[in-house]
Amino acid sequence: MNKKTKDIIGCISFMVGLIILFAVLSVIFVPKDNSRAAGMEAVQANGILGEKENTIDYIILGDSETHSSFTPMQIWKDYGYTGYVCGTNAQHLYESEKFLRQALKHQSPKYVIMETNAIYRYSSIENAIMAKAENYFPLFRYHDRWKNLKFSDLGGSVQYTYTNYSKGYRFEDRIDGVENKEYMKPTERTKHITKINRHYVNNIINLCKKNHIELILVSTPSISNWTYAKHNGIQKLADQNGLTYIDMNLLQDQLEIDWETDTRDKGDHLNYSGAVKVTDWLGTYFKQCGEFTDHRQDAAYQSWNKDLKRYEKKVSGK
């Protein structure tokens, strides 16, 4: 065996050993529960991991527009449908895909709603590659957990116990209004969707098709973030893929958003009063679709009624 061959074998052996080491350490370092105390990130969005298997009717993906605009407990109260908002601040589409993939390991929703603001968020190739690496080797994301490792982490057994009583919604009743104005001025211009973001949208589309889920694109009301050019881009994307697209920025007559009272930050995000209007519309939409069952009297879902009491106490301020 010549030196060149030995060097190649040595290099391959080193790489294999390194991969095995990363894999073993990833098993140790990954959080064994979905609580903050266990080291889990995005705890509120990851609360879906603690929900009982196959009890979620719909999942919502996207950035902060989602957890500001949709309050699943309101839909539960009115209709008995179960949903969860897997939204995080400045969420990238590779993160949206990850949330969906991990949720589908234990849930079988009929609908997935993707809020469209994230489709226009810039994602670098470098960050996308790192996100992929973290999926295979969670060590890269959770390496800081070495400070809080316990003996039980060595076993690798994972059990998710945390659930979020507001189901991913983040309550905010602060009012910081802006003058009502017409911000959706029709135009033929189309906002470009980057190639890398189209790639992840296609991944999510294919994942939904594989699991017999209807994917719905939704643009929530936002003076700061949304334009007609963006609407045109998403409409084109929806038409190309046979998807339903709902632009709530064009439903003012139905939603009656008042930007002087329904926003917490001058038209960027909705506050609670705005979220109630958006969620009421969505609940009516689900009812008209006729795909869901009212679970309010089902013994298997009584934890939702308990969560509703906590939620109502929170939003009432009592």
KELO-82816 format. One record per residue: x, y, z of N, C-alpha, C, O in turn; residue in one letter. Coordinates in steps of 0.001 Angstrom, whole numbers, plus 524288, in hexadecimal, padded with zeros to 5 digits. Each point is the difference from the previous one (the first is absolute). Example, Ala and Ser with C-alpha at 12.3 -4.5 7.8 and 13.67 -1.06 7.14 Angstrom:
! residues 2
833867E9C681E787FC86804A68000080384804B0800008040C7FFED80299a;7FA968042D7FA9780334804A68003C7FCFE80442802DA801FD80454800A9s;
This chain:
! residues 318
8035E7FB54800007FCA2804AC800008037E804D98000080339800B580380m;7FC1A802A17F8878035C8049B7FFA57FE378044F803BC7FBD17FFA580257n;807588045B7FE2F7FF038042F803BD7FB00802F27FEBC7FD1E8018980386k;801D87FF427F76A7FB50802EE7FE807FB0D7FD2A801B57FC4B80263801EAk;803BE7F8747FD5B7FB727FCE3801867FF4A80018805E77FBA080077801F1t;808C37FF17800EF7FFBF80033805B57FDCA8053D801D97FCE48003C803A9k;804CA803F07F9BB7FE1C80530801847FA23800807FF1F7FD388024780331d;800EB7FB917F8707FA6B800377FEC17FCE27FCF68040A7FC06801DE801F5i;805D77F95F7FF4A7FD4E7FCBC803E08000D802A4805547FC217FFE7802DAi;80853802777FE7480067802B4804FD7FC3580494800507FD89800DE8040Ag;802018020F7F7AC7FC73804777FFCC7FA587FE3B8008D7FCF38025E802DEc;801AD7F96E7FA5A7FAA87FDF0800447FECB7FE0E805827FBC3800F58020Fi;807F37FC568004B7FF447FDF98054E7FF2A8046A803E37FCBB7FFAB80382s;806538047D7FBC57FF798047E803747FA94802717FF877FD8B80147803EFf;800957FF607F7317FAED802667FF0C7FB997FC9F802367FC53802058025Am;804107F8CE7FCE47FC0C7FC72802137FFE48004D805F87FBD78002A80269v;808CF7FFE97FFE58006080065805B57FDAE80513801FB7FD6C8001C8040Fg;80385804267F9077FDFB80518801897FA01800147FFB47FD67802258036El;8007A7FB847F8797FA4D7FFBF7FF5D7FD917FCDA804697FBFD801848022Ci;806737FA1A7FF247FE047FCB7804458002880308805267FC577FFBB8031Ci;807E6803247FDC2800848031C804C57FBBC80429800457FD94800BC80417l;8017D802017F7887FBE5803FF7FFD47FAA87FD94801107FCC280242802BEf;802607F91C7FB0A7FAF37FD62800A87FF1C7FE84805B47FBBB800C380214a;808407FD268006A7FF907FE6C8057D7FF34804B9803807FCA77FFEE80374v;8066B804317FBAE7FF81804B58032D7FABF802B07FF207FDD88026280394l;800197FD3A7F79E7FAE7802507FEE47FBBF7FD618032F7FC778029D801F3s;803D77F84A7FE987FC317FD198032580035801D6805AA7FBFB800608029Dv;808AB800BF7FF3B800B1801B08056C7FE35805A6800C37FD718013B803E2i;803E5802357F86B7FF188058F800B07FA75801C37FEA77FE3F80405801F8f;7FEF37F9157FABB7FAC1801AB7FE8C7FC7980006804D18004A7FC5C80321v;7FC5D807A27FD9A7FC8C80035804907FC747FB34800407FDEA7FE457FC07p;801717FFA2808A47FCD37FB46800AA7FA54801538013E7FCB97FC838007Ek;802248087F800027FAAD801D9800D27FF7F805157FCEF803F0802527FE81d;7F7457FF6B8008C7FF40804D27FD077FF1F804BE803857FDA8803DA7FE54n;8042D7FBE3806737FF8880457803A8804E0803707FFCD8041D7FE597FE24s;7FB5E80660803C68047D8039380042804277FDEC803BC804AD8008D7FF08r;7F9937FD108053E803AC7FDDD803D4803597FBB37FDAE8046F7FF2E801ACa;7F96F7FE0F7FA75802E27FBC27FD828039F801F27FBB8802ED7FCF07FDB9a;7FCE98082D8012780379802387FC117FD918009C7FAA3802BF801577FC49g;7F8287FDB78032F7FD70800737FAF17FFB5805B27FE517FF0D8037980330m;801C37FD6F7F7D37FF69805347FDCC7FA71800A87FDDF7FD4A7FC257FF0Fe;80109808BF800327FACC801297FDED7FBDE7FCC3802D37FCE97FD3A7FD93a;8031C80333807937FCBF7FCA98034D7FA358006C7FEA97FD477FC0D7FFB4v;800D6808C07FF7E7FA6B800AA7FF087FE5F7FD457FAF87FC0B7FD457FFEAq;806EF8036D7FBEF7FEC87FD737FB04800B07FA1D8005E7FD147FD0B7FD95a;806C7801428056F800F77FA698009C7FC517FD64803E8800657FB4D800F5n;7FC0A807BC801497FC1E7FDBD803787FC997FC007FD4B7FDA27FCB180291g;80217803937F8437FCE87FC317FD0F8020B7FA74800CD7FD127FC3A7FF71i;807F180346801DC802527FAD6800C57FDC27FD47804D0800377FB3680067l;7FDA3807D38033B7FDC47FDBE804BC7FA3A7FEBE7FF817FDB17FDC680396g;7FFEB803A37F7F77FA747FED77FF3B7FF357FA267FF02803697FD5D7FDDFe;7F802800AB803B77FECA7FA7D7FF30800327FEAA7FA2F7FEB88033A7FCACk;802E07F80D80230800C27FE557FA9F7FAE5800647FCE37FBD37FE73801CEe;804B0803AC7F97B7FBAA800697FC427FB30802BD802447FB987FE287FF70n;8055D80650803277FBAA8031B8022B7FFD1805847FDBE7FCAA8031780191t;806CD7FE387FAD38003B8054C7FDD97FD90800107FA8D801A27FD167FC8Bi;7FA7580641802BD7FD338005C7FB07802E5803507FBF97FFE77FEC87FB59d;802AB8056180667802BA8036D7FC51804EE80229802958003C8009C804C4y;803A3800857F80D804F98022E801C18010A804FE7FCF27FF06800437FB4Di;802FB803B78076C8013E804FC7FD8A805E6800E58004E802557FFA480431i;8000A801867F7568059E800E17FF9C80119805A07FE737FCE68026F7FD40l;8078D7FFA280487801908052E7FE4D802C68031680435801877FDE38040Ag;7FF18807187FAF9802EE80358803947FC668026F804147FBD77FDDE80121d;805B68068B801137FD0D8026A804477FA8A801BE7FE677FCB3800DE80364s;802437FFAC7F78B7FABA801487FE4F7FC267FBBB8019E7FB6280115800CEe;8067A7FA1A7FFAC7FC757FBB38015D7FE7C80021805BD7FB607FFCE8014Ct;8087D80086802267FEA97FFCE805907FDC380524801F97FE7C8006A8048Ch;8014E8038B7F8057FD55804DD8014D7FA68800197FDE57FCB9802EA801FAs;8022D7F9EE7FA0A7FB138006F7FD1D7FC277FB97800F27FB4A800BE7FF60s;806A07FAAB802217FC957FB7A8008E7FFF77FE078059F804207FEEE8023Af;7F742800978000D7FF907FE0C8054E7FC9F7FB10800117FB378006280054t;8072B7FB0E7FF5E7FD207FB0F7FF887FBF77FF05804477FC147FD657FF08p;804D0804A6805B07FC3E7FF048042C7FAC5802A47FEF97FC007FE4080202m;803F6805E57FAED7FB11802757FE877FCEC7FC5D7FC657FB417FF758008Dq;807747FE127FBC77FD687FC4E7FC7B7FE237FB3D8030C7FBD67FDDE7FEE3i;8074780073804FD7FE417FBB0803507FAFD8017B802E57FC4D7FCEF80033w;8039B807B1802017FB74801B6802F97FB20800477FC8B7FBC57FE70801ABk;804CB803857F9977FB85800DE7FC947FE4B7FB217FD007FB5F7FF447FEF0d;8087A7FD5F7FFB07FEC27FBA57FC88801E37FAA6801DA7FE237FBFE7FE1By;80585803E9805918020F7FB06801C6803FF7FD9D7FC5C800E27FB468001Fg;80196807FE7FC968042B7FE267FC8280543800FE802A4800A6803E2802C3y;8030E7F8A67FC658051680069802968043C801B47FC2C8008C7FDC27FBC7t;8026480629805B580437801E37FCAB804A8801C0803317FFB0800A3804C1g;8049F800207F888804BE801AF802B1803238039D7FC6E800A47FEFC7FB58y;8014B80545806FF80340803C27FD2B805BE7FEC5800FA801FE800DA8044Bv;8009E7FD2D7F7C5805A57FEF280055802EC804A07FD97803337FF5A7FC78c;7FBA4805478057F80262804BE7FDFD8043380200803A27FF787FFAD804C5g;804B2802647F9008044F8023F802FE801AD805197FD7B7FF10800DA7FB5Ct;8036480282807A6801CF805027FDED803D37FF267FB7D8039E7FCDA8005Bn;7FB7B8060C7FB64803897FFE87FB74800F77FA727FDFC8045D7FEAF7FE77a;7F7A07FE248018E800977FA917FE5C801887FF9F7FA3E7FDAC802957FCAEq;8063A7FA3580229801887FED97FAA87FD2F7FB117FE2D7FE337FCE28032Fh;80170802747F7B97FCFF7FB997FDF3802737FABA8014A7FD377FC1B80074l;807F7803B780026802537FB09801907FE7B7FEA88059B7FFD87FB6C80176y;7FF0B80895801AA7FE0A7FF0A805447FA487FE557FFC97FE587FC9C802FAe;7FEA8805C27F9847FA847FE747FF4C7FFAC7FA437FE897FCCC7FD1680217s;8068B801577FA50800047FA837FE598015E7FC66804947FDAD7FBD68009Fe;80619805CD8028E8018D7FCD1804797FB8D7FF6D803E87FEFB7FBB4801E7k;7FE5C8089E7FF4D7FB927FFC78039F7FBD57FC3B7FDF27FDCE7FCEA802F7f;801258035F7F7FA7FBFE7FC9B7FDBF801AB7FA53800307FCE87FCA080179l;807E6802447FD10801D47FA947FFF57FFBE7FD8B8056E7FE4D7FB8A80091r;8036080756803657FFFD7FDBC8053C7FA697FF7B802157FED57FC59802E6q;7FDC2807407FBA57FA8D7FFA7801B77FD487FB4C7FD907FCD67FD6A80289a;804688017F7F8927FD617FBBD7FD3B801B57FA94801D77FDC37FC0F7FE65l;8062B803C3804F18017A7FAF6802447FBD57FE10803CA7FF907FB50800FBk;7FD54808608012C7FC157FE87803E87FA8E8022B7FED97FC467FEBB802C4h;80338804867F9307FAF9802607FECF7FE797FF0D7FA53803567FF407FC9Fq;7F790800CD802657FDF47FF3B7FAB37FBF98043D7FEC97FB5A7FEDB7FF8As;8065F805F67FFF37FC4D804487FF077FD927FFA37FA94802457FDBE7FC6Ap;7F91B804848030D7FD78800417FADF801DA804C47FCEF800247FFF37FB31k;801478042D807AD801BD804CC7FD768052D801DC80250800FB7FF7A804AEy;80247802B47F7EE80495802F9801A67FF758056D7FD9F7FF50800927FB46v;8010280360808087FFCC805687FE35805818023E80032802927FFE180410i;7FF368022C7F78380517802917FFD37FF2C805DC7FF527FDF8801BE7FC01m;8039C80149807EB7FFCC805AD7FF9280453801AC7FC4D8046E7FE308006Fe;7FA49805447FBF180368800CD7FB7780477803DA800C880368800667FCA2t;7FCAD80270807B580430803CB800BC805607FD5F7FFE7803CA802337FE04n;7FC787F90A8042C804FF7FD2C80027801EB7FE837FA8D804AC7FF2B7FF39a;7F7CB8007F7FD0B8018A7FE857FAAA803628043A7FD8A802EA7FEF77FC51i;7FCB2805C5805B5803358044E7FDFA804A58014A80385802D0803C47FEFDy;7FE037F93180512804738010380373805037FDE67FD828001F7FB997FE10r;803EF8078A80203804F87FE617FDAB8026E7FB928031D800648003F804C9y;8013B7FBB57F86E802B97FB8D80264804FF7FF077FCF67FFDA7FF237FB45s;80484800FE80765804FC7FF027FD66800DE7FA237FF5B7FDF47FCDD80304s;8050A801BA7F91B801487FA7E7FF17803037FDD6804A97FF3F7FB8280189i;8042D807BA800B88032A7FE41804727FC867FE84804A3800CC7FBF480279e;7FB58807607FEAC7FC787FEE18045D7FC9E7FB3A7FEE87FED77FCF380387n;7FF998026F7F7967FCD57FB797FE8B803227FAF9800A17FDF47FC0E801D6a;8070B8041A7FCA0803607FB6680095800CF7FEBB805C17FFDD7FB7280189i;800FD8089C801AE800BA7FF1A805927FB097FDB7802748004B7FC918035Am;7FB308055A7FAF67FB0A7FDED802037FF6B7FA407FE9F7FE097FCED80321a;803AE8019F7F82C7FFCD7FA887FE5B8039A7FCB1803597FE977FBB28019Fk;806068064F7FF66803BF7FD2D803447FDE37FF4480586800C17FBE680265a;7FC978081E7FF9C7FDC77FFA4805447FBA37FBF2800447FF237FD9C80416e;7FE1B8019E7F78B7FBF17FBFA7FFE9802627FA93800A97FDD87FCAA802B7n;8069E802837FAC8802997FAED8005F803167FF7B80517800367FBD18025Dy;802268087F7FF3D8033B7FFF1804AE7FE5E8047A803A380249804397FFC5f;7F9D17FAEA8038E7FE278040F8039C804488022A803837FF498041A80269p;8051D7F93E7FDEC8046B801E780316801728058D7FE70801648032D80356l;7FE4B7FE0B7F789801818052B7FE257FC878043F80252801D880459800ECf;7F9367FA828000A7FC5F803D3802278002980023805F27FF7B8042480262r;801407F743800017FF767FFA4805AE805337FF0E802C8800137FDEC80456y;80448803987F933805177FEFB80261800A8802D08053D802FE7FE3C80353h;7FA37806297FD718007C802E1804EE7FD857FD2280497800AA8019C8047Bd;7FC827FA2F7FA797FD687FD2D80436803D27FD05803867FE657FDCA803F4r;80683802227FAAE803CB7FD188032880006801FA805A78015F7FD248039Dw;7FD14807D87FD137FFF88023A805417FBC67FD998036F800857FFE1804C7k;7FB487FE347F8C87FB7E7FE17802F97FED37FA3F7FF1C7FBC27FE2A80152n;807F57FEFA7FC747FF1C7FA737FF007FF3C7FD00805138028A80110803F2l;7F9EA7FB2B7FBDB7FEFA7FC9580469801487FA657FE80800917FEB77FB67k;7FFE07FE0580884801377FA827FEF57FBD57FD867FC858012E7FCA27FCC6f;7F9F48050D803E87FBB47FDCB7FCF08007F801447FA2D7FDC47FD467FCBBs;8052D806E0801F7800B68015D7FA82803207FBE77FD0E7FFA57FFA07FB38d;8035E7FD5A80793803477FC187FD6A7FCC57FBA57FD93801BA7FD797FC4Bl;7F994801A2805C97FCC67FBBA7FE057FD7C801167FAC67FED77FC5C7FD14g;8004B8089C801AD7FDD98015F7FAF07FA197FF927FFA27FDC98010C7FBDDg;7FF9C7FD718085C7FA577FF6C7FFE27FD668055F8001D801268033780363s;7FB4E7FDBC7F8D97FD61805087FF867FA3D7FF6D801657FD597FC797FE17v;800C1807038053F7FA74800068016D7FE3A805A480088801B4802CA80387q;7FAE17FEDF7F8F57FE2A8055F800017FB488008D8038D7FC1B7FD447FF4Fy;8043880642804807FBD480090803E27FD8F8056E8001A7FBC1800AC80228t;806DB8033B7FB8C7FE108055B800587FBE1801167FBDB800BC7FEB77FB6Cy;7FAED803A68062F7FC15801F97FC657FEFC805B48014B8009B801A68047At;7FDDF801507F7A47FF0F80599800A37FA27801067FFE07FD6B7FEA27FC2Dn;8006D803BD807EB7FA52800898006B7FDB1803A67FBDB7FB5A7FFA27FED3y;807D2803E17FEF27FE03803697FBDE801227FDCE7FA947FEB78026B7FC0Cs;803B87F8F2803CE800F07FD227FB1680328803397FC107FED1800167FB57k;8053080287806A28039D802D47FC9F7FEC6805B77FF3680349802E77FE06g;7F80F7FECE803767FE9D8058F7FF8A802A18031C8045D8006E7FE248046Ay;80152806987FA548027480365803E37FC8D804C3800E67FF9C803777FCB0r;7FDF27FC9E807CC7FC468042480146802BB80541800AA803F880070802ADf;7F9CC8038A7FAD1801F980554800887FB6C803BF7FF347FDDA800537FBB6e;800AA8027A8085F7FB95803977FF8E801B1805B77FF997FCB7803838000Ad;8084D7FD677FF96801ED8055E7FF827FE1F802697FADD7FFE17FD617FBF8r;7FEA98079C804357FE3D802C67FB56803F9804327FE8C801238038580313i;800EB7FC0B7F83E80372804067FDD67FE58800A37FA4E802457FDAE7FC73d;7F9B08058C802CD7FD5B8003C7FAFE802A2803697FBF3803DB802B280100g;7F9D77FD0B7FA56801D2803167FB967FB2C8019B7FCE67FBED7FD7880058v;804858069A7FCBC7FB8E801EA7FCF77FE2C7FBEF7FC0D803327FDA57FD49e;7F7C78018A802647FDD27FC777FC1580103802387FA8F7FEFD804987FF00n;802FD7F8267FD888012B801D27FAB47FFB77FB637FC3C800267FB7680195k;7FF71805CF7F9747FFD27FBFD7FBF0805A17FE947FE798029F802EF7FD3Ce;7FF287F88F8049B805617FE677FEE4800547FBBB7FBDA804417FEC47FE20y;7F74E7FEFB800737FFF67FBE97FBFA7FE3C802567FACC7FBB27FEEF7FE24m;807A98043A7FF957FECA802837FB08801557FC537FB848047F7FE617FF75k;7F79D800487FD4E800DE7FC3D7FBBA80484801917FC76800B3804967FEBBp;8024A7F7967FFBC80460800BF7FC6C800E77FAE97FD107FE6D7FBD6801D1t;8040E804777F9BB801567FB537FD088056A7FDFF8017A801A27FBD57FE3Fe;8011F80727804FC8052F7FE45801AC7FF8B7FB168035D7FC2A7FF44802CEr;807D17FD667FCDC800257FB20802FE805137FFB88030F8043C8004C7FDBDt;7FB5A7FF228075D804A27FF7780353802657FA9A7FF337FD5E7FC0180076k;807B0803FB7FE54802C57FB227FED1800CA7FCA9804E08014C802038042Ch;7FDEA7F8EC7FB46801197FC3980428805257FD527FEA48009A7FDE87FBB6i;8030B80229807E0805347FDE27FEDE7FFD97FA227FEF27FC6A7FD43801A8t;80774800ED7FB9E8005A7FA7F7FE90800457FC7E804CC7FD807FBE580029k;8058B805B8803C3800967FCBD804A47FAD97FFB68030E7FEB97FBED80236i;7FE56808607FDE97FAFA7FFE3802AF7FC047FCC57FD017FCB97FD668025En;80385802BE7F87C7FC907FCA67FCE4801337FA3B801157FC7D7FCB880020r;8087580228800A28019F7FAA4801347FD527FE19804FF7FDE77FBAD80028h;8022E80789803DE7FDAD7FE59804F77FA0B7FFF67FFC47FD7E7FCBC8027Cy;8003F806E07FA8C7FA577FFC87FF3F7FE897FAEA7FD4E7FC2D7FD7B80179v;806D2801027FA9E7FEF87FB107FD498008C7FB59803B17FCFD7FC447FFA9n;806D6803F1803DA8009D7FBCE803DC7FB247FF878036B7FE217FBB380111n;7FFDD808C9800A07FB5980005803557FB377FE247FCF57FCC57FD158020Ci;802CC8049E7F9107FBAD7FE367FCAE8001D7FA0F7FF6F7FC017FD6480099i;8089A800857FE40800837FA617FF397FF057FCFD8050E7FDC57FBBD7FFEEn;803EB80682804737FF247FD7F805107FA267FFBB8012E7FE167FC1480203l;7FF20808117FCBC7FA5980010800D87FD437FC187FC627FC757FD37801AEc;80526802967F9757FDA87FC4B7FC5A800DA7FA64801C77FC707FCC87FFC6k;8084980214801FD801567FAC5801CE7FC987FE518048F7FEB27FB678008Ak;7FFDF8085B802BE7FCF17FED2804AB7FA2F8014C7FF5F7FD128001C803CFn;80153800E07F74D7FA7B801097FEBC7FDD6804A0803177FBB67FFC38022Ah;8075F804757FDFE7FE9B804C8802C67FF1D804507FC01802F0800787FC38i;7F903802B18049E7FF31804807FC9A803248049A802157FF578019F8047Ae;80410800737F83D8033380483801617FD3E804F37FE2E7FE7F8006E7FB74l;800D88034E808197FD7F804F57FEC7803DA8046C801128024A8004880438i;7FE69803247F7FC803488049B800B17FC978047C801F27FBDD801157FDCDl;805EB80183806587FD008044A8024F80397804A48010F8042D7FF6E80250v;7FA1E805297FBF3802C1804D8801467FCC7802E7804107FBAF801C97FEDEs;806657FEB0805DB7FD23802B18042780077805EE7FF4C803B3801D97FD8Ct;7F8A18011D8049080014805B57FF56804E98028180244801697FF068047Ep;801258042A7F866804A6802CA801D68012B804867FC548017C7FF337FB7Fs;7FDD78058780672801518049F7FCE7805DC800287FEDA8019F8016A7FBB3i;801867FD1F8082D805B18007A7FF8D802617FBFF7FC4E803C98012C7FD46s;7FA087FA1F8029D802907FBB47FD417FDC17FEB67FAA3802B97FDC17FCBCn;7F851803A68024D7FD937FDD07FB507FEE7804237FBD57FEC58047F8012Ew;801B77F9D27F9EC7FEFF803567FB7A7FD277FCD17FBE17FFB87FB3580050t;7FE31807817FBDA7FD477FD487FBC3803DF7FCFD7FC967FEA47FBFA7FDC0y;80628805F8801E0803F87FD327FCF78013E7FABC8028A800C27FC1A7FD4Aa;7FF71803CE807EC800C67FB16802C47FB467FC6D7FF3F800917FB487FF43k;7FAC48070C800F07FB3E7FCF87FF02800547FD4F7FAB97FECF7FB5D7FF88h;802CE8078E7FC7F800597FDC67FABB803DD7FB797FFCD7FF0D7FC157FD61n;80552804798056A803E07FBD1800137FDEA7FB098027A800E57FBB77FE04g;7FC4D804DD8065B7FDD07FB74802AD7FB7F7FDA97FCD57FF687FB3C7FFC8i;7FD6D8081F7FDC67FBB27FE027FCC58021D7FCB87FB7B7FDD67FBE87FEB4q;80666805EF7FEEF802787FD127FBCA802057FABE801F27FF597FBFF7FD6Ck;8031C804148072B801FC7FB2D8025E7FB837FC368010E8006C7FB577FEE5l;7FB4A806AD8033E7FB7A7FCBC8012B7FDAE7FDAD7FB0B7FEB07FB607FFDCa;800CE807D07FC147FDBF7FE2D7FB10803667FBC47FD827FE017FC337FDD6d;80717804808027D8039C7FC2B7FDB37FFBE7FABA802B78012A7FBFD7FD9Fq;7FD4F803FD807618000B7FB308030D7FA8B7FE2C801A07FF797FC4D80307n;7FC86806467FAFA7FAB47FE668012D7FE88800A3805BE7FD317FCC48022Fg;804BE80771800427FF0C800E6805927FBE18043B800D37FF5B8037C7FCC0l;7FDEC7FC2B8078F7FC72804288019E803318046F8025E803687FF1B80346t;7FB79805A77FB0D802AF804938022C7FBF6803DA8020A7FC74801967FD2By;8041E7FFE6807C97FC86803C28027E80337804B4801AC803427FF9A80384i;7FBD7804D77F9FB802AF804CE801847FC46803388034E7FC798028C7FDF3d;804517FD558072A7FC96802D4803918009A805E07FF9C7FCBA802E9801FCm;807657FEDC7FB80800B4805957FF257FC06802247FC187FF43804BC7FF8Fn;7FE317F7B47FD9E7FBFC801887FC407FA867FEDF802037FC33800647FD14l;803637FE37807EA7FAEE7FE9F8024B7FE3F803FD804107FD7E7FE9C803DCl;803CD8063F7FB487FEC480402803DF7FA2980057801197FE6A800F380470q;7FE647FE4A7F78D7FA568004F800C27FE0B7FBB4803A37FC14800AF802B3d;806AD7FADC7FD607FE6B7FBA98035B80296800448055A7FD797FF02803F8q;807808024F7FC28802E77FFFF804EC7FF2480502803287FFCF7FFE4804CEl;7FFAF804787F86D7FF568051D802868046E8013A803D27FF16801B180469e;805C07FD6A7F9CA8048C801688032E80049805EB800827FFD2802D57FC1Ei;8009E7FEF9808B0800AC8058D8011A805A3800CD801BF801777FE7780450d;801AD803EE7F855805958006E8011B8012E803D48046F8046A8003A801E5w;7F7BE802B77FFBC800C98037C804747FF887FD1D8052D801E3801DF80402e;7FB8D7F97E7FBEE7FF217FD1B804E5801AF7FA457FFCD8008A7FD918041Ct;8004E800347F740800E07FA587FF76805AD7FE7E7FF1F801167FB8E7FE88d;8028D8080680255805867FEC57FF5C803078019E804E27FE86803B2802B3t;805A87F98C7FE61803458012980490804F2802FE7FE9C802DD801B880375r;7FE267FEEA7F76C804E3802867FE687FF76802C77FABD8031A7FF407FC66d;7F8D4803FC803537FF368036C7FB747FF6A7FD037FADD80220801977FBFDk;7FB027FA1E804277FE9C7FD4E7FB2A8036F7FB897FE687FF287FDB17FBDEg;804B9800FF80747803517FB7F7FEC87FD337FAF88019D7FF0C7FC917FCC5d;7FFA38030D808517FD437FB72802107FAB980190802487FF4280471801B0h;7FD217F7E47FE567FAFF800DC8028C8008D7FF44805DE8036C7FD23801CBl;7F93C8056F8012D7FF987FEEA8058F7FB6A7FC42800DA7FDEF7FDCF7FC40n;8007C801788089D7FBE77FC2B801227FAE4801307FD2F7FD8B7FC727FDE3y;800D38087C8020C7FB098014D7FD74800337FED57FA257FC1A7FE577FDB9s;8086A802857FFDB800A07FEAF7FA7D800137FA247FF237FDC17FE087FC3Bg;804E27FF2780758800527FA537FF937FA9D7FD7B8007D7FEE17FC1B7FD68a;7FDCA80622805EF7FAB27FDF5800A17FD168004E7FAD17FD327FC5C7FE96v;80371807EB7FE987FD52800A87FAFE801FD7FC227FBED7FCEA7FD957FD37k;80839801D980272802527FC5F7FC3D7FE7A7FA648014C7FE927FCFC7FC89v;801BD801A58086B7FED17FAAC801A57FA3B7FEB57FF457FEA57FB9B7FE97t;7FE00808318025D7FA637FF317FF297FEEF7FEB97FA4A7FCD57FC957FED0d;805C9806237FDAF7FF647FEF17FA66801E57FA817FEB57FD6F7FD287FD18w;807178015980516802317FAD77FEDF7FC7B7FBA8802177FF367FC0D7FD60l;7FEAD804A8807567FC827FC17802307FB327FF337FC9D7FE4E7FB957FF26g;7FF7D808BC7FEE97FB7D7FFA47FC718017E7FD237FB047FCFC7FCD77FDFDt;807A6804448000A801EE7FD657FB428005F7FA1D800DC7FE3D7FCF47FCB9y;8040D8016F807AC800787FA6D801307FA9E7FD6F8005B7FF377FBAD7FE0Bf;7FD1E806FF804737FAC37FDCB800967FD777FF2D7FAAC7FD7A7FC027FF16k;80332807BD7FD6F7FDC67FF8D7FAC3802887FB9F7FCDE7FD807FD9D7FCA9q;8077F8015780471802B07FBAA7FD4C7FDB37FABA801997FFE07FC567FCE3c;7FE5180350807F77FD5A7FB51801CC8036E7FB3B800C37FE157FB987FFCAg;806F880534801198039B7FB9D8008E800FA7FE6A805AA801E37FBB280104e;7FCD8807C0802AE8016D7FF108056D7FB5F7FE28803437FB77800DC7FEA9f;805DA7FC94805AC7FC297FE37803CE8006780357804E5804468017E8019Ft;7F7487FFA9800B37FFDB802E5804EB8019B7FC528046E7FD447FC348011Ed;8072F804ED80169802267FC868040E7FEAB801C380586801C47FD93803C1h;7FB33806897FCD87FF518025C8052B7FD9B7FC478040C8010E80081804A9r;7FBC77FBD27F99B7FD977FC56803A5802CB7FABD8001E7FE467FC63802A9q;805FC803307FA7E802FE7FB1F7FFB58039B7FF9F804C18031A8038880102d;7FC777F831801DF803137FF54804CA805D98002A7FEEB8030F8018D8035Fa;7FE7F7FCDB7F7F48058D7FFD77FEAB80251805797FF58804C48009B7FFBDa;7F7E28035880000801D3805547FF087FEE1803A38049480024804C37FF59y;7FEC37F925805347FE85803508046D804788037E801E07FF0A803F58028Fq;805B67FAAB7FC3B804608036B8016A7FF88805467FD30801E3803F8801F5s;7FBA37FC117F9847FF39804DB7FD197FC3480398802DF800A7804C37FFFAw;7FB707F8FA802737FC56803378030A802B48025B804C57FED7804678018Dn;804C07F8A7800BF8030D802118046080397804627FE248008B804018029Bk;801E67FB337F8DD80358804157FDD27FCD9804E37FEA7801F0804608007Ad;7F9317FADA7FDD57FCAC8046E7FEA77FF1580380804C27FFEB804C87FF84l;7FF687F8E2805007FF3880314804C5804D380357801217FF808049280167k;805207F9307FDFF804D480306800D78007F8044F7FBF5801838046480142r;7FD377FA567F9E180059803CE7FBC57FC4880489800F480187804867FF6Fy;7F9A27FA57801FF7FC2280425800D7801888037B8049D7FF13804B77FFEEe;8033E7F8F380403801E1803108046C80453803B97FE458004980472801D1k;803117F9B87FAAD8044F803337FE0C7FDEF804917FCC48018B80477800E7k;7FB077FA807FB637FE49804297FC727FC2A803C4802A57FF60804707FE43v;7FE137F9CC805EB7FC6D80372802D2802D48036B803F37FDE6803EC801D1s;806E77FA8C7FF7F8030F802E7803CE7FE467FF36805948014F8031580373g;7FBB27F8B47FD737FE0C7FEFB8054E802F97FB958029B7FEDD7FEA280478k;
